[in-house]
Amino acid sequence: MKTLRPTIRRLALVGAVLVAAIAVAPQSAVAVGQSVTASQTAELVAAGLLQPGESWACEGDGSGSVSRCLGRFGYALGQNVTWGGATFQPFSGNCTHYAAWRAKSSGAASFFDTKASDGVGTYNAENWDNAAQAGARRSAVDKNPQRGDVVQWDGVGYGNHVGYVEHVGRAADGSVSWFATSEAKYDSGKGGARRAVYVRGTNGFAGADFIHVGGAPTVATPPAAPTPPAAPVISDGDLVRTPDTAVYVIAGGAKYHISADEYAALGRPAFRDVPAGALDGYGSMPADNTFLRTPEDGAIFQIVGGAAYWLDAGEYAQLGRPRAINVPPGFVDRADSAAPEGVRYVRDVTTGAVYQVLGGVKTHLTPDDYVSLGSPRWVDIPAKFAARISDGAPSGAWFLRDRATTAVYQVVGGAKVYLSATEYAALGRPSFQDVPSALVARLSDGAPAGQWVLRDRQSTAVYQVVGGARYHLAPEEYAALGRPAFLDVPSELVARASAERPVGRWILRDVSTTAVYEVVDGVKRHLTPEEYAAMSRPAWWNVPSAWLATFPDAGA
């Protein structure tokens, strides 16, 4: 994405989000990005979970956040975890994978007899409290947290969730006043991690159940002794130089390498040297509700879910004039999504309306919707930011559960297919996202939009789907396409792609001859190199020669 002027950047946010228009009092739970209290931090330092000067609050998406938030416990992606009779595959940050690993590494006995203990699935966090009380190795489940417990929530707004209790804080009378957790999160396949604190009187505390697995948690990398010196504390807004002489600016837990010209444009601010490895685990995208300023024009941007929104003076004041970090325009340009990605919750700061954001579209949440989703934390955004998010169907592939009916759907390209209990089990009981009924009602009952490679779960046949039309790929054709990743889907969803030829306009390339075609409603026109260049070289989809041969030529 090129560097844009503020007005252009602002217009670049036409996209998608899920929405709820209700005014809700701010929550008192400690949200990631807020400060944990000094007394809580002191307890966590004394417990060996933090180094002096560190913060417990940590959250992000992708493998970098897993290393940054969970690396101190020795956790890494890409490993199978067998805990009792259950084996957890290394899905992208699945919360159950981490919770099982953390419990096992602390010496806890598993309550899972098999992959499905008494018919209760292990991959769906919703079922862990039931499994703990159903298996032969039973574990007590109650509302009283202990260090080393697995904490479990039902209906927290992202398909239920589990984490691991690292510390329990108590009031003067001995009652539990807060607890600290380490958690992984699936987030529609991107993966991620968090460390968080849940305080009595908040939804996160009240909605938690605790499975007493009996572990003795340890920290793989305990805090350093007073000597040698602890690792440097790096904060948002810092400029640091690594031993290879590269200079970085830090914002929202992300790092950005500053070129010589960018450093000069920033006014050559002071930096400090940090040792090798000090920036390991820092990602490339700032966390939600980070504010960035480009000094060359004074523009201030709010970052939410990989989308940057330019704030005018009134909007910035309405948000409370939060601290903005001076960065080169290139750092802002990384946040080039049209709308917040993944699953987010935002609130229109003008109206108090709360929105769930999923797959680039928004859905209005009623008060009942909001409560049923676990009263999740939100980010305040300007009204125009919310208004420019589409109300259509989410992009991408999802497993969604209607929170009101508990029906589970597979969604591909905006088309939904209901999954029976048998079909859901056949697909491996994937994690799902809880959504309001209003979103489910907007989803199509037709063919998936866009381009997909789908495998019929029943027949194992692989199909390429483009513009509502499907083509069965022979093994050699699938190999010629580079063996692309496919989605397992029920036969019904494949059958819906019943158009004779692709509907709409597509740029397709014959994978055998490399000839490029413009295809409009199934009629193809061969593009010369000059014609293709004149179209600004749009992206194409490789397709088999035999399928293209069935499309009539333009003018024929």
TORNU-589040 format. One record per residue (C-alpha): residue in one letter; x, y, z. Coordinates in Angstrom, 1 decimal. Layout:
<recs>
(rec 'A',(X,Y,Z));
...
</recs>
This chain:
<recs>
(rec 'M',(0.0,0.0,0.0));
(rec 'K',(1.4,3.4,-1.0));
(rec 'T',(1.7,6.3,1.4));
(rec 'L',(-1.7,8.0,1.3));
(rec 'R',(-2.9,11.4,2.3));
(rec 'P',(-5.2,11.5,5.3));
(rec 'T',(-8.4,11.8,3.3));
(rec 'I',(-7.4,8.9,1.1));
(rec 'R',(-6.4,6.7,4.0));
(rec 'R',(-9.7,7.4,5.6));
(rec 'L',(-11.6,6.3,2.5));
(rec 'A',(-9.5,3.1,2.4));
(rec 'L',(-11.5,1.7,5.3));
(rec 'V',(-14.6,0.6,3.4));
(rec 'G',(-14.8,-2.9,4.6));
(rec 'A',(-16.5,-5.2,7.2));
(rec 'V',(-17.4,-5.7,10.8));
(rec 'L',(-20.1,-7.3,13.1));
(rec 'V',(-22.1,-4.7,15.1));
(rec 'A',(-24.3,-4.1,18.3));
(rec 'A',(-26.0,-0.8,19.0));
(rec 'I',(-26.2,-0.6,22.7));
(rec 'A',(-24.7,1.6,25.3));
(rec 'V',(-22.9,-0.5,27.9));
(rec 'A',(-21.0,0.8,30.9));
(rec 'P',(-17.2,0.3,30.6));
(rec 'Q',(-16.0,-3.0,32.0));
(rec 'S',(-13.7,-3.1,35.0));
(rec 'A',(-11.8,-6.2,33.9));
(rec 'V',(-8.1,-5.5,33.2));
(rec 'A',(-7.9,-5.4,29.4));
(rec 'V',(-4.8,-6.3,27.5));
(rec 'G',(-3.0,-3.0,26.8));
(rec 'Q',(-4.1,-1.5,30.1));
(rec 'S',(-1.9,-1.4,33.1));
(rec 'V',(-2.0,-4.2,35.7));
(rec 'T',(-2.0,-2.6,39.1));
(rec 'A',(1.3,-2.1,40.9));
(rec 'S',(0.3,-4.5,43.7));
(rec 'Q',(-0.7,-7.2,41.2));
(rec 'T',(2.6,-6.7,39.3));
(rec 'A',(4.6,-7.0,42.6));
(rec 'E',(2.8,-10.3,43.4));
(rec 'L',(3.6,-11.7,39.9));
(rec 'V',(7.3,-10.6,40.3));
(rec 'A',(7.4,-12.3,43.7));
(rec 'A',(5.9,-15.4,42.2));
(rec 'G',(8.7,-15.6,39.7));
(rec 'L',(6.4,-14.9,36.7));
(rec 'L',(7.8,-11.5,35.8));
(rec 'Q',(11.1,-9.6,35.8));
(rec 'P',(11.1,-6.2,37.6));
(rec 'G',(9.8,-3.6,35.1));
(rec 'E',(7.9,-6.1,33.0));
(rec 'S',(4.1,-6.0,32.5));
(rec 'W',(1.9,-9.1,32.7));
(rec 'A',(-0.5,-7.7,30.0));
(rec 'C',(0.4,-9.2,26.6));
(rec 'E',(-1.7,-10.0,23.6));
(rec 'G',(-1.3,-10.4,19.8));
(rec 'D',(-1.9,-12.5,16.7));
(rec 'G',(0.5,-14.8,14.9));
(rec 'S',(3.6,-16.8,15.9));
(rec 'G',(5.4,-13.7,17.2));
(rec 'S',(2.8,-13.2,19.9));
(rec 'V',(3.1,-16.8,20.9));
(rec 'S',(6.8,-16.4,21.5));
(rec 'R',(6.4,-13.0,23.2));
(rec 'C',(3.5,-13.9,25.5));
(rec 'L',(4.1,-17.6,26.1));
(rec 'G',(7.7,-18.3,25.4));
(rec 'R',(8.7,-17.8,29.0));
(rec 'F',(6.8,-21.0,29.8));
(rec 'G',(8.7,-23.0,27.1));
(rec 'Y',(5.8,-23.2,24.7));
(rec 'A',(6.2,-23.2,21.0));
(rec 'L',(3.8,-24.0,18.0));
(rec 'G',(4.2,-27.0,15.8));
(rec 'Q',(4.2,-29.9,18.4));
(rec 'N',(1.7,-32.6,19.0));
(rec 'V',(0.6,-32.8,22.6));
(rec 'T',(-0.5,-36.2,24.1));
(rec 'W',(-2.2,-35.7,27.5));
(rec 'G',(-3.8,-38.8,28.9));
(rec 'G',(-5.8,-40.5,26.1));
(rec 'A',(-6.1,-37.3,24.0));
(rec 'T',(-3.7,-36.1,21.3));
(rec 'F',(-3.8,-32.4,20.4));
(rec 'Q',(-2.5,-31.5,16.9));
(rec 'P',(-0.6,-28.2,16.6));
(rec 'F',(-3.4,-26.1,15.2));
(rec 'S',(-2.8,-22.4,14.8));
(rec 'G',(-2.7,-21.3,18.4));
(rec 'N',(-5.7,-23.4,19.4));
(rec 'C',(-6.4,-22.6,23.1));
(rec 'T',(-7.0,-26.3,23.9));
(rec 'H',(-3.6,-27.3,22.5));
(rec 'Y',(-1.8,-24.8,24.8));
(rec 'A',(-3.9,-25.6,27.9));
(rec 'A',(-3.2,-29.3,27.5));
(rec 'W',(0.5,-28.6,27.0));
(rec 'R',(0.8,-26.3,29.9));
(rec 'A',(-1.1,-28.7,32.2));
(rec 'K',(1.0,-31.7,31.1));
(rec 'S',(4.3,-29.8,31.5));
(rec 'S',(3.3,-28.9,35.1));
(rec 'G',(2.8,-32.6,35.9));
(rec 'A',(-1.0,-32.6,35.9));
(rec 'A',(-2.9,-35.8,35.3));
(rec 'S',(-5.2,-35.8,32.3));
(rec 'F',(-8.9,-36.3,32.7));
(rec 'F',(-9.2,-37.4,29.1));
(rec 'D',(-9.5,-41.2,28.6));
(rec 'T',(-9.6,-41.0,24.8));
(rec 'K',(-9.9,-38.4,22.1));
(rec 'A',(-13.6,-38.2,23.0));
(rec 'S',(-14.1,-39.0,26.7));
(rec 'D',(-17.6,-40.4,27.1));
(rec 'G',(-18.5,-38.7,23.8));
(rec 'V',(-17.1,-35.3,24.9));
(rec 'G',(-14.7,-33.8,22.3));
(rec 'T',(-11.3,-32.5,23.4));
(rec 'Y',(-10.8,-29.8,20.8));
(rec 'N',(-13.9,-27.8,21.7));
(rec 'A',(-13.2,-25.9,24.9));
(rec 'E',(-16.9,-25.8,25.7));
(rec 'N',(-16.7,-29.5,26.7));
(rec 'W',(-13.7,-29.5,29.0));
(rec 'D',(-15.6,-29.0,32.2));
(rec 'N',(-18.0,-31.9,31.2));
(rec 'A',(-15.1,-34.2,30.3));
(rec 'A',(-13.3,-33.4,33.5));
(rec 'Q',(-16.3,-34.8,35.5));
(rec 'A',(-17.2,-37.6,33.1));
(rec 'G',(-13.9,-39.5,32.6));
(rec 'A',(-12.4,-42.3,34.7));
(rec 'R',(-9.7,-39.8,35.9));
(rec 'R',(-12.2,-37.2,37.3));
(rec 'S',(-11.1,-33.7,38.2));
(rec 'A',(-13.1,-31.4,40.4));
(rec 'V',(-14.7,-28.3,38.8));
(rec 'D',(-15.9,-25.3,40.7));
(rec 'K',(-15.7,-21.5,41.0));
(rec 'N',(-12.6,-21.4,43.3));
(rec 'P',(-9.4,-20.8,41.3));
(rec 'Q',(-6.1,-22.4,42.3));
(rec 'R',(-2.7,-22.0,40.8));
(rec 'G',(-2.2,-24.7,38.2));
(rec 'D',(-5.9,-25.0,37.3));
(rec 'V',(-7.3,-25.0,33.8));
(rec 'V',(-9.8,-22.1,33.5));
(rec 'Q',(-12.7,-22.6,31.2));
(rec 'W',(-15.4,-20.3,29.9));
(rec 'D',(-18.6,-21.1,28.0));
(rec 'G',(-19.9,-18.6,25.5));
(rec 'V',(-17.2,-16.0,25.7));
(rec 'G',(-17.7,-14.8,22.2));
(rec 'Y',(-15.1,-16.8,20.3));
(rec 'G',(-16.4,-20.4,20.4));
(rec 'N',(-15.7,-20.9,24.2));
(rec 'H',(-12.2,-20.9,25.6));
(rec 'V',(-9.7,-22.4,28.0));
(rec 'G',(-6.5,-21.1,29.6));
(rec 'Y',(-4.1,-21.8,32.4));
(rec 'V',(-4.1,-20.2,35.9));
(rec 'E',(-0.6,-18.9,36.7));
(rec 'H',(-1.4,-17.0,39.8));
(rec 'V',(-4.2,-16.3,42.3));
(rec 'G',(-4.4,-13.0,44.1));
(rec 'R',(-6.2,-12.7,47.5));
(rec 'A',(-7.8,-9.9,49.4));
(rec 'A',(-6.9,-9.1,53.1));
(rec 'D',(-9.7,-11.5,54.2));
(rec 'G',(-8.2,-14.3,52.3));
(rec 'S',(-10.9,-14.4,49.5));
(rec 'V',(-9.8,-14.6,45.9));
(rec 'S',(-9.8,-11.1,44.3));
(rec 'W',(-8.2,-11.8,41.0));
(rec 'F',(-6.3,-14.4,39.0));
(rec 'A',(-3.7,-14.3,36.2));
(rec 'T',(-3.7,-16.5,33.1));
(rec 'S',(-1.7,-17.6,30.1));
(rec 'E',(-3.7,-18.4,27.0));
(rec 'A',(-3.4,-19.2,23.4));
(rec 'K',(-6.2,-18.3,20.9));
(rec 'Y',(-7.2,-19.7,17.5));
(rec 'D',(-8.7,-16.6,16.0));
(rec 'S',(-9.8,-18.0,12.7));
(rec 'G',(-6.6,-19.8,12.0));
(rec 'K',(-4.1,-17.0,12.5));
(rec 'G',(-3.3,-18.0,16.0));
(rec 'G',(-2.2,-15.8,18.8));
(rec 'A',(-1.6,-15.6,22.6));
(rec 'R',(-2.3,-13.5,25.6));
(rec 'R',(-1.5,-13.1,29.3));
(rec 'A',(-4.3,-11.5,31.2));
(rec 'V',(-5.7,-10.6,34.7));
(rec 'Y',(-9.4,-11.2,35.6));
(rec 'V',(-10.7,-9.2,38.6));
(rec 'R',(-13.7,-10.2,40.9));
(rec 'G',(-16.8,-8.4,39.8));
(rec 'T',(-16.1,-8.7,36.1));
(rec 'N',(-17.7,-11.0,33.5));
(rec 'G',(-14.4,-12.7,32.9));
(rec 'F',(-14.1,-13.6,36.6));
(rec 'A',(-17.8,-14.5,37.1));
(rec 'G',(-18.1,-16.6,34.0));
(rec 'A',(-15.0,-18.8,34.7));
(rec 'D',(-15.0,-22.4,35.9));
(rec 'F',(-11.8,-23.9,37.3));
(rec 'I',(-10.8,-27.5,36.5));
(rec 'H',(-8.5,-28.7,39.4));
(rec 'V',(-6.0,-30.8,37.4));
(rec 'G',(-3.4,-30.7,40.3));
(rec 'G',(-0.3,-29.5,38.5));
(rec 'A',(2.7,-27.6,39.9));
(rec 'P',(3.3,-24.9,37.3));
(rec 'T',(6.9,-23.8,36.6));
(rec 'V',(8.3,-21.0,34.5));
(rec 'A',(10.8,-22.3,31.9));
(rec 'T',(12.8,-19.0,32.0));
(rec 'P',(12.5,-17.6,35.6));
(rec 'P',(13.3,-14.0,36.2));
(rec 'A',(16.9,-13.1,36.3));
(rec 'A',(18.6,-12.4,39.6));
(rec 'P',(19.5,-8.8,40.4));
(rec 'T',(22.9,-9.6,38.9));
(rec 'P',(23.5,-10.0,36.0));
(rec 'P',(21.2,-7.1,34.9));
(rec 'A',(17.7,-8.0,33.7));
(rec 'A',(16.8,-7.8,30.0));
(rec 'P',(16.2,-4.2,28.9));
(rec 'V',(12.6,-2.9,29.3));
(rec 'I',(11.3,-1.7,25.9));
(rec 'S',(8.2,0.4,25.8));
(rec 'D',(5.9,1.8,23.2));
(rec 'G',(7.5,4.9,21.5));
(rec 'D',(11.1,3.7,22.2));
(rec 'L',(13.7,3.9,19.4));
(rec 'V',(16.3,1.2,19.8));
(rec 'R',(19.3,0.1,17.9));
(rec 'T',(20.3,-3.6,17.6));
(rec 'P',(23.9,-4.8,17.3));
(rec 'D',(23.6,-4.9,13.5));
(rec 'T',(23.1,-1.1,13.7));
(rec 'A',(19.5,-1.3,12.6));
(rec 'V',(17.2,1.2,14.3));
(rec 'Y',(13.6,0.3,15.1));
(rec 'V',(10.6,2.2,16.5));
(rec 'I',(8.3,0.3,18.8));
(rec 'A',(4.5,0.8,18.8));
(rec 'G',(1.7,-1.4,20.1));
(rec 'G',(4.1,-4.3,20.7));
(rec 'A',(5.3,-4.2,17.0));
(rec 'K',(8.7,-3.1,15.6));
(rec 'Y',(9.4,-1.1,12.4));
(rec 'H',(12.8,-0.9,10.9));
(rec 'I',(13.6,2.8,10.1));
(rec 'S',(15.6,3.6,7.0));
(rec 'A',(18.2,6.3,7.0));
(rec 'D',(15.9,8.7,5.1));
(rec 'E',(13.0,7.9,7.5));
(rec 'Y',(15.2,8.5,10.5));
(rec 'A',(16.2,11.9,9.1));
(rec 'A',(12.5,12.8,8.4));
(rec 'L',(11.7,12.0,12.1));
(rec 'G',(14.3,14.6,13.1));
(rec 'R',(17.0,12.1,14.1));
(rec 'P',(15.6,11.3,17.5));
(rec 'A',(17.7,9.7,20.2));
(rec 'F',(17.8,5.9,20.4));
(rec 'R',(19.4,3.5,22.8));
(rec 'D',(21.3,0.3,22.1));
(rec 'V',(19.8,-3.1,23.0));
(rec 'P',(21.4,-6.5,23.0));
(rec 'A',(20.9,-9.1,20.3));
(rec 'G',(17.6,-10.9,20.6));
(rec 'A',(15.9,-8.1,22.6));
(rec 'L',(13.3,-7.6,19.8));
(rec 'D',(12.6,-11.3,19.3));
(rec 'G',(8.9,-11.9,19.5));
(rec 'Y',(7.9,-8.4,18.4));
(rec 'G',(5.5,-8.6,15.5));
(rec 'S',(5.0,-6.3,12.5));
(rec 'M',(1.4,-5.1,13.2));
(rec 'P',(0.6,-2.8,16.2));
(rec 'A',(-2.0,-4.1,18.7));
(rec 'D',(-5.6,-2.8,18.7));
(rec 'N',(-6.1,0.8,19.8));
(rec 'T',(-2.6,1.9,19.1));
(rec 'F',(-2.4,5.5,17.8));
(rec 'L',(0.3,6.4,15.3));
(rec 'R',(1.3,9.9,14.2));
(rec 'T',(3.2,10.8,11.0));
(rec 'P',(5.2,14.0,11.9));
(rec 'E',(5.5,15.1,8.3));
(rec 'D',(1.8,16.1,8.2));
(rec 'G',(0.7,15.6,11.8));
(rec 'A',(-1.9,13.0,10.8));
(rec 'I',(-3.0,10.6,13.6));
(rec 'F',(-4.3,7.1,12.9));
(rec 'Q',(-6.1,4.6,15.1));
(rec 'I',(-5.1,1.0,14.4));
(rec 'V',(-7.7,-1.8,14.9));
(rec 'G',(-7.3,-5.3,13.6));
(rec 'G',(-4.8,-4.3,10.9));
(rec 'A',(-6.8,-1.4,9.7));
(rec 'A',(-5.7,2.3,10.0));
(rec 'Y',(-8.2,5.0,10.3));
(rec 'W',(-7.3,8.7,10.0));
(rec 'L',(-8.7,10.8,12.9));
(rec 'D',(-9.8,14.4,12.4));
(rec 'A',(-9.2,16.8,15.3));
(rec 'G',(-12.8,16.3,16.6));
(rec 'E',(-12.6,12.5,16.5));
(rec 'Y',(-9.2,12.5,18.2));
(rec 'A',(-10.6,14.8,21.0));
(rec 'Q',(-13.7,12.6,21.3));
(rec 'L',(-11.5,9.5,22.0));
(rec 'G',(-9.7,11.4,24.8));
(rec 'R',(-6.6,12.5,22.9));
(rec 'P',(-4.7,9.3,23.6));
(rec 'R',(-0.9,9.2,23.3));
(rec 'A',(0.2,8.9,19.6));
(rec 'I',(3.6,7.6,18.7));
(rec 'N',(5.6,9.3,16.0));
(rec 'V',(6.4,6.9,13.2));
(rec 'P',(7.3,6.9,9.5));
(rec 'P',(4.3,6.7,7.0));
(rec 'G',(5.6,3.2,6.1));
(rec 'F',(4.6,1.9,9.5));
(rec 'V',(1.0,3.2,9.1));
(rec 'D',(0.9,1.7,5.6));
(rec 'R',(1.3,-1.8,7.0));
(rec 'A',(-2.2,-1.5,8.4));
(rec 'D',(-3.7,-1.6,4.9));
(rec 'S',(-6.8,-3.8,5.6));
(rec 'A',(-10.0,-2.2,4.5));
(rec 'A',(-11.7,-3.1,7.8));
(rec 'P',(-10.5,-4.8,11.0));
(rec 'E',(-9.5,-8.4,10.4));
(rec 'G',(-10.3,-11.5,12.5));
(rec 'V',(-12.8,-11.1,15.3));
(rec 'R',(-13.0,-7.7,17.0));
(rec 'Y',(-15.5,-5.8,19.1));
(rec 'V',(-15.8,-2.1,18.7));
(rec 'R',(-18.0,0.6,20.1));
(rec 'D',(-19.3,3.7,18.3));
(rec 'V',(-18.0,6.4,20.7));
(rec 'T',(-20.8,8.8,19.6));
(rec 'T',(-23.8,6.5,20.0));
(rec 'G',(-22.6,3.9,22.4));
(rec 'A',(-23.4,1.2,19.8));
(rec 'V',(-21.3,-2.0,20.2));
(rec 'Y',(-20.2,-4.0,17.2));
(rec 'Q',(-18.7,-7.5,16.6));
(rec 'V',(-16.3,-7.5,13.7));
(rec 'L',(-15.8,-10.7,11.8));
(rec 'G',(-14.5,-11.4,8.3));
(rec 'G',(-14.7,-7.8,7.2));
(rec 'V',(-18.4,-7.3,8.0));
(rec 'K',(-20.4,-5.9,10.9));
(rec 'T',(-23.5,-7.2,12.6));
(rec 'H',(-25.6,-5.2,15.0));
(rec 'L',(-25.8,-6.7,18.5));
(rec 'T',(-28.8,-6.4,20.6));
(rec 'P',(-28.3,-6.2,24.4));
(rec 'D',(-29.2,-9.9,24.6));
(rec 'D',(-26.7,-10.7,21.9));
(rec 'Y',(-23.9,-8.8,23.7));
(rec 'V',(-24.6,-10.5,27.0));
(rec 'S',(-24.8,-14.0,25.4));
(rec 'L',(-21.4,-13.4,23.8));
(rec 'G',(-19.9,-12.9,27.2));
(rec 'S',(-19.9,-9.1,27.3));
(rec 'P',(-16.6,-8.9,25.5));
(rec 'R',(-14.2,-6.0,25.7));
(rec 'W',(-14.5,-3.4,23.0));
(rec 'V',(-12.4,-0.7,21.4));
(rec 'D',(-14.0,2.8,21.1));
(rec 'I',(-13.9,4.0,17.5));
(rec 'P',(-15.4,7.1,15.7));
(rec 'A',(-18.8,6.9,14.2));
(rec 'K',(-17.5,7.3,10.6));
(rec 'F',(-15.1,4.4,11.1));
(rec 'A',(-18.0,2.1,12.1));
(rec 'A',(-20.3,3.5,9.4));
(rec 'R',(-17.8,2.6,6.6));
(rec 'I',(-17.8,-1.1,7.5));
(rec 'S',(-19.9,-3.3,5.3));
(rec 'D',(-23.0,-5.1,6.5));
(rec 'G',(-22.7,-8.0,4.1));
(rec 'A',(-21.4,-11.5,4.5));
(rec 'P',(-18.0,-12.3,5.9));
(rec 'S',(-15.1,-13.1,3.7));
(rec 'G',(-13.0,-16.2,4.1));
(rec 'A',(-13.8,-19.5,5.7));
(rec 'W',(-15.3,-19.9,9.1));
(rec 'F',(-17.1,-22.3,11.5));
(rec 'L',(-19.8,-20.2,13.2));
(rec 'R',(-22.3,-21.1,15.9));
(rec 'D',(-25.6,-19.3,16.2));
(rec 'R',(-25.5,-18.3,19.9));
(rec 'A',(-29.3,-18.3,20.2));
(rec 'T',(-30.0,-21.7,18.6));
(rec 'T',(-26.5,-23.4,19.1));
(rec 'A',(-26.6,-24.6,15.5));
(rec 'V',(-23.1,-24.8,14.0));
(rec 'Y',(-22.4,-23.8,10.3));
(rec 'Q',(-19.5,-24.1,8.0));
(rec 'V',(-19.2,-20.8,6.0));
(rec 'V',(-17.2,-20.5,2.8));
(rec 'G',(-17.2,-17.4,0.7));
(rec 'G',(-20.4,-16.1,2.4));
(rec 'A',(-22.3,-19.3,1.9));
(rec 'K',(-23.4,-21.4,4.9));
(rec 'V',(-24.1,-25.1,5.3));
(rec 'Y',(-25.6,-26.5,8.5));
(rec 'L',(-23.5,-29.2,10.2));
(rec 'S',(-25.2,-32.0,11.9));
(rec 'A',(-23.5,-33.6,14.9));
(rec 'T',(-22.1,-36.3,12.6));
(rec 'E',(-20.8,-33.9,10.0));
(rec 'Y',(-19.2,-31.7,12.7));
(rec 'A',(-17.5,-34.7,14.2));
(rec 'A',(-16.3,-35.9,10.7));
(rec 'L',(-14.7,-32.5,10.2));
(rec 'G',(-12.7,-33.0,13.4));
(rec 'R',(-14.8,-30.9,15.7));
(rec 'P',(-13.1,-27.6,14.7));
(rec 'S',(-13.3,-24.5,16.9));
(rec 'F',(-16.2,-22.3,16.1));
(rec 'Q',(-17.0,-18.6,16.6));
(rec 'D',(-20.2,-17.6,18.4));
(rec 'V',(-22.2,-15.1,16.5));
(rec 'P',(-25.6,-13.5,16.7));
(rec 'S',(-28.6,-14.9,14.7));
(rec 'A',(-28.6,-11.7,12.6));
(rec 'L',(-25.3,-12.6,11.0));
(rec 'V',(-26.4,-16.2,10.3));
(rec 'A',(-29.6,-14.9,8.6));
(rec 'R',(-27.5,-12.8,6.2));
(rec 'L',(-25.4,-15.7,5.0));
(rec 'S',(-26.2,-17.3,1.6));
(rec 'D',(-27.7,-20.7,1.1));
(rec 'G',(-26.2,-20.8,-2.4));
(rec 'A',(-22.7,-21.4,-3.8));
(rec 'P',(-19.5,-20.0,-2.2));
(rec 'A',(-18.5,-16.6,-3.7));
(rec 'G',(-15.0,-16.2,-5.0));
(rec 'Q',(-12.4,-18.9,-5.8));
(rec 'W',(-11.9,-22.0,-3.7));
(rec 'V',(-10.4,-25.5,-3.7));
(rec 'L',(-12.9,-27.8,-1.9));
(rec 'R',(-12.8,-31.5,-1.1));
(rec 'D',(-16.0,-33.4,-0.7));
(rec 'R',(-15.7,-34.9,2.7));
(rec 'Q',(-17.9,-37.9,1.8));
(rec 'S',(-16.3,-38.8,-1.6));
(rec 'T',(-12.9,-37.2,-1.1));
(rec 'A',(-13.1,-35.7,-4.7));
(rec 'V',(-11.3,-32.4,-5.0));
(rec 'Y',(-13.0,-29.5,-6.9));
(rec 'Q',(-11.9,-26.1,-8.1));
(rec 'V',(-14.8,-23.6,-7.6));
(rec 'V',(-14.8,-20.3,-9.4));
(rec 'G',(-17.7,-17.9,-9.6));
(rec 'G',(-20.3,-20.5,-8.6));
(rec 'A',(-19.1,-23.2,-11.0));
(rec 'R',(-17.1,-26.3,-10.0));
(rec 'Y',(-14.6,-28.5,-11.8));
(rec 'H',(-13.6,-31.9,-10.6));
(rec 'L',(-9.8,-32.0,-10.5));
(rec 'A',(-8.1,-35.3,-11.7));
(rec 'P',(-5.1,-36.2,-9.6));
(rec 'E',(-2.7,-35.0,-12.3));
(rec 'E',(-4.6,-31.7,-12.7));
(rec 'Y',(-4.5,-31.1,-8.9));
(rec 'A',(-0.7,-31.8,-9.0));
(rec 'A',(-0.3,-29.4,-11.9));
(rec 'L',(-1.9,-26.7,-9.9));
(rec 'G',(0.7,-27.2,-7.2));
(rec 'R',(-1.4,-29.3,-4.9));
(rec 'P',(-3.1,-26.2,-3.3));
(rec 'A',(-4.6,-26.4,0.2));
(rec 'F',(-8.3,-27.5,0.1));
(rec 'L',(-11.1,-27.1,2.5));
(rec 'D',(-13.0,-30.2,3.6));
(rec 'V',(-16.8,-29.5,3.2));
(rec 'P',(-20.0,-31.5,3.2));
(rec 'S',(-21.2,-32.7,-0.2));
(rec 'E',(-24.1,-30.3,-0.1));
(rec 'L',(-21.9,-27.2,-0.3));
(rec 'V',(-20.0,-28.7,-3.3));
(rec 'A',(-23.2,-29.5,-5.1));
(rec 'R',(-24.4,-25.9,-4.8));
(rec 'A',(-21.6,-24.7,-7.1));
(rec 'S',(-23.8,-25.8,-10.0));
(rec 'A',(-23.4,-23.0,-12.5));
(rec 'E',(-22.3,-24.3,-16.0));
(rec 'R',(-19.5,-21.8,-16.2));
(rec 'P',(-18.1,-19.0,-13.8));
(rec 'V',(-20.5,-16.1,-13.2));
(rec 'G',(-18.9,-12.6,-13.2));
(rec 'R',(-15.6,-11.4,-14.4));
(rec 'W',(-12.4,-13.4,-13.8));
(rec 'I',(-8.8,-13.4,-14.9));
(rec 'L',(-7.8,-17.0,-15.4));
(rec 'R',(-4.5,-18.6,-16.6));
(rec 'D',(-4.2,-21.9,-18.3));
(rec 'V',(-1.8,-23.7,-16.0));
(rec 'S',(-0.4,-25.8,-18.9));
(rec 'T',(0.2,-23.1,-21.6));
(rec 'T',(0.4,-20.1,-19.3));
(rec 'A',(-2.0,-18.2,-21.6));
(rec 'V',(-4.0,-15.6,-19.7));
(rec 'Y',(-7.7,-15.0,-20.3));
(rec 'E',(-10.4,-12.6,-19.3));
(rec 'V',(-13.6,-14.6,-18.6));
(rec 'V',(-16.9,-12.7,-18.3));
(rec 'D',(-19.9,-14.9,-17.4));
(rec 'G',(-18.2,-18.0,-18.8));
(rec 'V',(-17.0,-16.5,-22.1));
(rec 'K',(-13.2,-16.2,-22.5));
(rec 'R',(-11.0,-13.8,-24.3));
(rec 'H',(-7.3,-14.4,-24.7));
(rec 'L',(-5.2,-11.5,-23.5));
(rec 'T',(-2.0,-10.5,-25.3));
(rec 'P',(0.9,-9.4,-23.0));
(rec 'E',(0.1,-5.8,-24.0));
(rec 'E',(-3.6,-6.1,-23.1));
(rec 'Y',(-2.7,-7.7,-19.8));
(rec 'A',(-0.2,-4.9,-19.0));
(rec 'A',(-2.8,-2.3,-19.9));
(rec 'M',(-5.1,-3.8,-17.3));
(rec 'S',(-2.3,-3.2,-14.7));
(rec 'R',(-1.5,-6.9,-14.6));
(rec 'P',(-4.4,-8.1,-12.3));
(rec 'A',(-4.0,-11.2,-10.3));
(rec 'W',(-5.0,-14.4,-12.0));
(rec 'W',(-6.2,-17.9,-10.9));
(rec 'N',(-4.5,-20.9,-12.4));
(rec 'V',(-7.1,-23.4,-13.9));
(rec 'P',(-6.7,-26.7,-15.9));
(rec 'S',(-6.6,-26.5,-19.6));
(rec 'A',(-9.5,-29.0,-19.9));
(rec 'W',(-11.8,-26.7,-17.9));
(rec 'L',(-10.9,-23.6,-20.0));
(rec 'A',(-11.6,-25.5,-23.1));
(rec 'T',(-15.2,-25.8,-22.2));
(rec 'F',(-15.6,-22.0,-22.2));
(rec 'P',(-16.7,-20.5,-25.5));
(rec 'D',(-14.5,-17.8,-27.1));
(rec 'A',(-15.7,-14.2,-27.3));
(rec 'G',(-17.1,-13.4,-30.7));
(rec 'A',(-17.5,-17.1,-31.6));
</recs>
